[in-house]
Amino acid sequence: MGEVYRVDASRRTTAINAYVGGLGHTKRVVLYDNLIDDYPEGQVRSVVAHELGHVENSDVPRGLLWVAIVALPGMLLVQRLTEAIGERGGRSAALPALALSLGLVSFGLTCAGNALSRSVEGRADAYALELTQDPAAFIALERSLTLRNLGDPDPPAAFHTLFGTHPTTAERIGFGEAFGAGR
């Protein structure tokens, strides 16, 4: 693991966040300053452990691999769809056909990527719980993040299936409770 950085995000937002970035020796965990300043140590430890779960599971390279795998077939699909739609309207329909094709293909790929992301995030949560052995801090963190970031703890299933990149707060709290009960 490279370094852990604190970024001055509180000037721009009240939202709390952390992420892993970089590859190889440039790999780093980045924590928002308002996370470090405003949250109890156990909850910050839970966030760091979650991000280390992404490092442990090589999630950044895997994410790049996903993009590499879907980019060319996705662009081919955009081309074919544009041609099929554009044929009906002639030359003047080419740009609207391209815009519609890009929108449809990127929506489909985003939904598929979101499903993968939820799995990746759930795996990082499990890693954090195993590493910290502190389900109470994990649960308190999830509750607090939802309130602070104005999230919906249990969004409608269809919305979450299409647009959710992480397990719902209710699911994450359930993971923490199940982990605590199993100890």
TORTIBA-709204 format. One record per residue (C-alpha): residue in three letters; x, y, z. Coordinates in steps of 0.2 Angstrom, whole numbers, padded with zeros to 4 digits, always signed. Layout:
BEGIN
ALAXYZ
...
//
This chain:
BEGIN
MET+0000+0000+0000
GLY+0007+0017-0004
GLU+0002+0032+0006
VAL-0014+0038+0015
TYR-0018+0056+0011
ARG-0030+0069+0019
VAL-0038+0081+0007
ASP-0046+0097+0011
ALA-0063+0093+0005
SER-0073+0103+0018
ARG-0071+0119+0008
ARG-0081+0112-0006
THR-0093+0100+0003
THR-0101+0093+0019
ALA-0101+0076+0012
ILE-0090+0063+0019
ASN-0080+0052+0007
ALA-0064+0041+0005
TYR-0057+0032-0010
VAL-0043+0022-0016
GLY-0033+0028-0032
GLY-0018+0024-0041
LEU-0009+0009-0048
GLY+0007+0000-0042
HIS+0018+0011-0032
THR+0006+0026-0034
LYS-0008+0017-0025
ARG-0015+0028-0011
VAL-0030+0029+0001
VAL-0038+0047+0001
LEU-0048+0053+0016
TYR-0059+0068+0017
ASP-0053+0080+0031
ASN-0071+0081+0037
LEU-0071+0062+0040
ILE-0056+0063+0050
ASP-0061+0079+0060
ASP-0079+0075+0063
TYR-0080+0056+0065
PRO-0075+0045+0080
GLU-0059+0035+0078
GLY-0068+0018+0077
GLN-0078+0024+0062
VAL-0063+0032+0053
ARG-0054+0015+0056
SER-0069+0007+0048
VAL-0068+0018+0033
VAL-0049+0015+0031
ALA-0052-0004+0033
HIS-0065-0003+0019
GLU-0053+0006+0007
LEU-0040-0006+0012
GLY-0052-0020+0006
HIS-0052-0012-0011
VAL-0033-0013-0011
GLU-0033-0031-0005
ASN-0045-0036-0018
SER-0036-0026-0032
ASP-0052-0017-0036
VAL-0044-0003-0045
PRO-0036-0014-0058
ARG-0051-0024-0060
GLY-0062-0009-0063
LEU-0050-0004-0077
LEU-0051-0021-0084
TRP-0070-0020-0084
VAL-0069-0003-0094
ALA-0056-0011-0106
ILE-0068-0026-0109
VAL-0084-0017-0112
ALA-0077-0001-0121
LEU-0074-0009-0139
PRO-0090-0019-0139
GLY-0100-0005-0132
MET-0093+0007-0146
LEU-0097-0006-0159
LEU-0115-0007-0152
VAL-0116+0012-0153
GLN-0111+0011-0171
ARG-0123-0002-0176
LEU-0137+0005-0167
THR-0134+0023-0174
GLU-0133+0015-0192
ALA-0150+0006-0189
ILE-0159+0021-0182
GLY-0150+0033-0194
GLU-0156+0024-0209
ARG-0174+0028-0206
GLY-0171+0047-0205
GLY-0157+0050-0218
ARG-0142+0060-0216
SER-0150+0073-0205
ALA-0154+0060-0192
ALA-0136+0054-0190
LEU-0132+0065-0175
PRO-0149+0062-0165
ALA-0147+0044-0169
LEU-0129+0044-0162
ALA-0135+0053-0146
LEU-0149+0041-0143
SER-0137+0026-0146
LEU-0124+0033-0134
GLY-0137+0036-0121
LEU-0145+0019-0123
VAL-0129+0009-0123
SER-0121+0019-0109
PHE-0136+0017-0098
GLY-0136-0002-0101
LEU-0117-0003-0097
THR-0119+0009-0082
CYS-0133-0003-0075
ALA-0121-0018-0077
GLY-0106-0009-0070
ASN-0117-0004-0055
ALA-0122-0022-0051
LEU-0103-0026-0051
SER-0099-0011-0040
ARG-0112-0017-0027
SER-0103-0033-0026
VAL-0086-0025-0025
GLU-0092-0013-0011
GLY-0100-0027-0001
ARG-0084-0037-0002
ALA-0075-0022+0005
ASP-0087-0020+0019
ALA-0084-0038+0023
TYR-0066-0035+0023
ALA-0068-0020+0035
LEU-0078-0030+0047
GLU-0066-0044+0048
LEU-0051-0032+0049
THR-0058-0021+0063
GLN-0069-0033+0072
ASP-0080-0018+0076
PRO-0098-0020+0069
ALA-0104-0007+0081
ALA-0093+0007+0073
PHE-0097+0000+0056
ILE-0116+0002+0059
ALA-0114+0019+0067
LEU-0104+0025+0052
GLU-0117+0019+0040
ARG-0131+0027+0049
SER-0121+0043+0051
LEU-0115+0044+0033
THR-0133+0042+0027
LEU-0139+0056+0037
ARG-0124+0067+0033
ASN-0124+0064+0015
LEU-0143+0065+0014
GLY-0145+0047+0007
ASP-0160+0036+0007
PRO-0157+0021+0018
ASP-0168+0009+0009
PRO-0172+0016-0009
PRO-0185+0008-0020
ALA-0178-0009-0027
ALA-0180-0004-0045
PHE-0171+0013-0043
HIS-0157+0004-0033
THR-0155-0010-0046
LEU-0152+0002-0060
PHE-0143+0016-0051
GLY-0136+0010-0034
THR-0117+0008-0034
HIS-0116+0002-0016
PRO-0127-0009-0005
THR-0141+0001+0003
THR-0138+0008+0020
ALA-0151-0005+0027
GLU-0141-0019+0019
ARG-0125-0013+0026
ILE-0132-0011+0043
GLY-0139-0029+0041
PHE-0121-0035+0036
GLY-0114-0027+0052
GLU-0128-0034+0063
ALA-0126-0052+0055
PHE-0107-0050+0058
GLY-0109-0045+0076
ALA-0121-0059+0079
GLY-0109-0072+0072
ARG-0095-0067+0083
//
